[in-house]
Amino acid sequence: MEAKIIIPFRQLIELVRKLNPKQRALLKAELESLPSSNHDNPDFIKVLSDCPDYTDRDIERIHENRKSIERWRSSQ
């Protein structure tokens, strides 16, 4: 049987602070044994590095285009 509990992050931090040193060590070991996130994945990093670079002017054009599209949508 499995039960899931939703605990707000701040409350979780408070609970961790109340652990004794041995319990904290066990928690730390457990967390370190978890698989790493996608940020450590070389393929993920390669995808990010292959993405296009946008200049400030490119970003400004994107915002202008979005505004134009929104105006067009609202006039329909």
Secondary structure, DSSP 8 states (H G I E B T S, - for coil): --------HHHHHHHHHTS-HHHHHHHHHHHHTS---GGG-HHHHHHHHHS----HHHHHHHHHHHHHHHHHHHH-
